[in-house]
Amino acid sequence: MCKVNKWILRKDIRRSVGKTINGIKITESGILAAAHLSGAGNVKKYLRSNGVQGFSDAYGSSIKSYLKNFGGYNVSNIIADQDATVINS
């Protein structure tokens, strides 16, 4: 689903990477990890509200924590794909 999330968030990635929100430097890998946690829509809300609208799962993991903990990884091999599907083997 990273390919789909990258496609959904492509504009927000362009606008947000390199900015600092709530003390966290925004990276593409952090955005994709946060989308895996909370869904692309919640990440859009977080980024577009400059971190005001947050999300935490039932265990207390937040978008902010995922942006921080998973920031700075190389995700250039993930190609944005609107039609990506999971293949069961």
Secondary structure, 3 states (H helix, E strand, C coil): CHHHHHHHCHHHHHHHCCCEECCEECCHHHHHHHHHHHCHHHHHHHHHCCCCCCCECCCCCEHHHHHHHCCCCCCCCCCCCCCCCCCCC
